[in-house]
Amino acid sequence: MQRRAAITLAVLALLIFLLYELRDVLLPFVAGAALAYALDPVADRLERLGLGRLTATLIILAVFLLGLILVLILVVPLAANQIAALVASLPAMIAKLQAIIAERAGPLIERAGGHGALQELQSSVGNLMGQAVTWILGFLRSLWSGSQAVVGIVSLLVVTPVVAFYLLVDWDRMIATLDRWVPPRHRATARMLARDIDGAITAFIRGQTLVCLILGTFYAVGLWCVGLNFGVLIGLMSGLLTFIPYVGSLTGFLLSTGVALVQFWPDWVSVVLTVGVFLVGQFLEGNVLQPKLVGDAVRLHPVWLMFALLAFGSLFGFLGLLLAVPVAAALGVVARFAVQRYLESRLYHDGTPILTAEAEVATVTVTNHAPPAISKP
C-alpha cells in the first residue's frame, strides 16, 4: 500500500514538473483537448442522428472555426482599440479623481488629519491606482508572454484545430482504452469518480459560461444606456471576468464608478445609475443566475476556485487558466471521496462496529427511551 502511494505521488510530481517545464509548448495541445472535450457531446448527438464520427467531427470543427474567424475579424480589432484608448486615458482619469477628492473632501481631511493630510492622501491614492494599473497590465502581459514565448499565435490557431480534430475523432476509443487500463477490481470506483468529475466540470463550464454571457450583455447594455464612456467594453470585460468569482463584478464596479465620476461629475444621478447597473447585476447573479444555471452540481467553493484560477494562471499563464477548473473539480471530487472512505473506515471508528445513519438513529432512540436502571438496596 505504501509502495503504491509512493509511486502515485512520484508520478504526480513528475507530471506537475513536466507541465511547468513544457507550459509554453503544451498550450495548443491542451487547448485542443479542451475543445475536443467540450464538443464531444455534440459529436455523439450527431452520431445518434446517423452521421459517422468523422463526418460529425468535420461539420462541428468547420462551424466552430467559422464562428471563431468571424469573432477575430469583427470583435477583436474593436476591443483592442477600446482597450488601448482606455489604458491611454487612465492617467487623466486618476488625476481628475484626485482633483475631485481635493475639491469635495479636502477641508474635512485637513481638519481631521492636520496640515498636509490632503496631499498625503492624494499621493497615496495616486500610488495605489498606479500600482493597481501596473499589476493588472503586468499580469496580462505575463499571461501573454508566458503562453506565447515559444509557440506564436499563428501556430496556436493552426495546431489547436488539428489536435482537436484528431482527439474528437478518437475520443470514445481513447476513453475505452483508459477504462481497460484500470485494474478490474478498481474499475467501478474509477468509473464513478470519472462520472463525478465529468459532471462537475460540465456543469460548471456550461452554467458559468451562460452566466458570463448574460451578465456581460446586461452590463454592456446597461452602461451603454447610461451613456458611460467605454461602457460596452467595461460591461463585456466584467462579464468575461465573472468566470472568476467576485473578480469580474468588483473590477467592473470599480472601473465603471471611476469612469462615471470623471465623466459625469457633478451629475450624481448618472453616477448612481452606473452603480445601480452593477447592484442589479449582482442581485441577478446571486439570486437567479447562479442558483438556476450552476446550482449545487459543481460543489466548488468560490474561494477554492478563485485560488486555483489565480495560482494556475500565475504559474502556467493561459495554459493554467485552461487547466485550473478541471484540476480543481477533479481534486474536489477525489477529496470528497477520500473523506467519505475515511469516515467509513475503522481508522475513524477506532475499531468499533461501523453503523449506517439509520442504525445510529435507532441506537440513539433506544438509548434515550430505555428505562432507568433500578439500583438494589
N, C-alpha and C positions, 0 to 999 in steps of 0.2 A: 504493500500500500504506500509506504513512504517512498519507495523507489519510483512508483508510478507518479506520485505527486511531484517528485523532484524532476522527472522527465518533462512533465507538463509545464512546470514553471520555467524550465530551461528553454523549451520550445517557444513559450510566450515571450520570454526575454529576447530570444533571437529574432522573433517576428517583429517586436517593437523596435529593436535596433536596426533591422533591415528597412523598416518603414521610415525611420528617421533619416538613415543614410541615403535612401533612394527616393526621398519625398518629391524631388523635382521631376524625376523620370516617371514616377508612378502615376502622376496626375491624370494623363489621358486614359490610362487603363482603369483607374478607379472610377473616373467619370463615365467611361464606357460601361463598366459593371453596374454602376448605379442606374444608368439609363436603361440597361437591359432588365434590371430588376423591376424598375418602375413600369416598363412596357410589357413585361411577360404576361400579366393578366389580360391585356388587350389581345396579344397573340393567341392565348388559349381560347378566348372567346371567338376569334375569327376561325380558329381550327374547328370549334364546335359548329360553326356555320358551314363547314365543308371545305374551307381553304386549306392548302398544305402549309406546313410550318415555314418553308422557305418563302412562299408567296406572301403569307401574312407578315413575315418579317420585313420583306421588301416594301410592302404597302405602308406599314407603320413607320419605318425609318424615312421613307420618302415624304410622308406628310409632316413628320416631325422636323426634318431638315428644311422643308419649305417654310414652315412657320418660323423656325429659327432665323433663316435668311431674311424674312420679312421684318422680324424684330430688329435684327442688326442693321438693316438698311433704314428703317423708319424711326426707330426709337433711340438707338444708341447715339447717333450724332446730336439729336436734340438734347438728350440727357447730358451728354458731355459738355455741350455749350452752356447749359444751365448750371452745371456744377462748377465750371470754370468761372462763370460770372458770379456765382455765389461766393466762391473762395476769394475772388478778387475784391469783393465788396465787404468782406468780413472786417478788415481793419477800420474802415469808415463806420461800420455799424458799432464796433466796440468803442470807438471814440465818441460817437453820439450817445451811446448808453452811459458812458462816464459823465458826459455833459448833463444828461437828464438827471442822474443821481445827484450831481452837484447842485442843480437848479432846484430840485424838489425836496431833497433831504439834507442839503448842505448845512443850513443853520442848526437843525436838530442834531446832526452828527457832531458839529463843532461844540455845541453846548454839552453833549454827553461825553465826548472824548477829549475835549480840550483843543488847543490850537494845533493845527497840523493833522488832526484826525481825518479830515476830509481828504487831504492829499494822500495820506497813507491808504485809506480805503480805495480811492481811485486807482492808486498804483497796484494794490492787491487784486482788485477786480480785473484790471488790465493784464496783470501777470497770469492770473488764473485762467482767464479766457484765452490768452495766448498759448499757455501750456496745454489747454484742452484742445485747441485747434491743432497745435503741433503734434499732440499724441494721436489724434484721430487721423491726421494726414500720414503720420509715420506708420500707424497700424495698417492703413490701407496700402501704403507703399510697401510694407513688409509682406503683406498678402500677395501683392502683385509680383514683387521681385522674387519672393520665395517660391511662388508657383511657376514662374516663367524663367528661372535662372538658366536652365538647360534647354527646356523644351519651349519654343516660342508659341505665340498664339496661333500661328498658321498650322504648326504640327498638332496642336491641341484640337483644332477644328477638323483636321484631316484624320488623325489617329482615333479619336473618340468614336465617331460613327462606325469605323471599321471594326473596332473592338466590340462595340455594342451589337453590330450585325452578327458576328461570329458567336458571341455569347448568347444572344437571343435565339439563334437557330438551334444551339445545342443545350439550351438551359435545362429542359426536362431531363435530358440524358445525363448532364453533369450532376443534377440533384440525385438521380437514381444511383449513380456511381458513388457519390459521397455516402448515400444511405447504405450501400453494400459494404463500405469500408468500416462501418461501425460494428463492433462485436455484437453478435445476435442477442446476448444476454442484456446488453445496454441499449438495444435498438429502440425499444418502446419509450424509454426515458429520453433518448436523444431526439426522437420524433416529437415528443411532447414539448421539449424545450424549444425545438426549431419552430414549431407552430406558434408557441407563445411569443418568441422573438419576432417572427414574421408578422404576427398580429399587432404587436406593439409598434413596430416600425411603420407598417402600412397605415395603421390608424393615425399615428402622429403626422406622417408626411401628408396624407390626404386631408386630414382635418386642419392642420396648421397651414397648409397651402391655401385652402379656401378662406381661412381666417385672414391671412395676409392679403389675399386679393380683395376681399370685401372691405377690410379696413383701409387698405391703400386707396381704393376707389372712393370710399366715403371721405377720408381726409383730403384727398386731392380735390374732389368736387366741393366740399365744404369750404376749404381755404380759398379756392378759386371764386366761389360766390362771395366770400368776404372781401375779395379784392387784394389779397396778400401777395406781395412780390415773391416770386419763386414758390408760390403756394402749391402748384401741381407737383413740382419736384419734391418739396418737403413732404407732401402727403404720400406720394408714391414711395419715397425713401422710408418714411415711418412704417408704412405697410410692409415693405420688404424686410425691415429690421425687426418686425414683430415676431419673426421666426425665432429670435432670441427673446425670451420672456422679459418684459419690462423695458428692455433696451430701446425698442422701436418707439413706443409711446413716450418714454421720457426724453429721448433725443428729439423727436418731432415737437414735443411740447416746448422744450427749452428753446429750440431753434426758431420755431414759429412765433413764440412770445417775444423773443428778442427782436426779430424782424418786424413784428407788429408794433412794438414800442418805437423803433426807429422810424418806421414808415408813417404811422398814424398819429403819433404824439402831437397835441394833447387830446386827441379824439378817443376817449375811453370806451365808447360804445364799440368801435371796431376791435379794440384790444380785447374786450370782454367776449365779443363774438368769436374771436380766434381761440381764446381759451375754452369757450363753450364747445367748439367743434371737438376738441380732444376730450373734454369731460363726457360728452355724449358717446364718443367712440370708445372710451374706457368702460362706460356702463354697458354698451352693446357687447363688447368683448367679454367682460366678466360675467354677465348675466344671460346672454343669449348665444353668442357665437361659440365660445369655448365649451359650455355645457352641451350644446346641441351637436357641434361638429367634431369636437375632440373627445369630450366626455372623460370617463374614467378608464377607458380601454388601454391607454398608454401607460398610466401609472408611473410617470416620470415626474419627480418633483421639479418645479421650476428652477430652484436653486441648483440642483444637480445638473439639470440640462444647461443652465447658463454657464456653470463652471466647465462642463465638458466642451461646449462650443468655444468659449474663450481660450481654454487651455489648449485644445487641439488646434485651434486657429493660430495661436501664438507659436506652437511647436512645429506644425506642419504646413502653415499657410492655408491656401484654399483647399488643399487636399485634406487638411484636418477638419475643415468645416463639412466636407463631404462625409468624413468618417465619424464625426462626433456623435450624431444622432443614432446611427446603427450600433456603435460601440456602447453608448450609454444605455440604450434599450436592452442590448444583449446582457450587459453587466447587471442591469436591474433585474432581468428575468432570472439569471443564474443566482444572484444574491438571494432573491426571494425563495428560490428552490432550495438553496443551501440552508437557509434559516428554517424552512419548513422541515427538511430532513433532520436538522439538529433538534428541533422541538419534538420530533417523533422518536428520537434515538434514546438509548439507555444512558448515554452520556449526560443528557439533560435531566432525565428522570432518576438518575443515580441508582439504577438497578431495580427500582420499584416497577411494578407492572404498569404498562402503558395503557391508559384508558382513553377511549374516544370521548368526544364532548358530551354525547348523550349519557355515557356511563358516568362521567364526572358529575353531571347534574343529578343523576339518580342517586349517586353515593352521597352527595351533599344533602339531598332531600331526605334520605333515610336517616342520616346522622342527625339532622335537625329535628325530625319527628320521633326519634327513638325515646322511649320512656326513660326517665332518670333512674339511675341505679339506686336501689334501696339498701342503705347500709344496715348491717345487722348489729343489734345492740351487743 
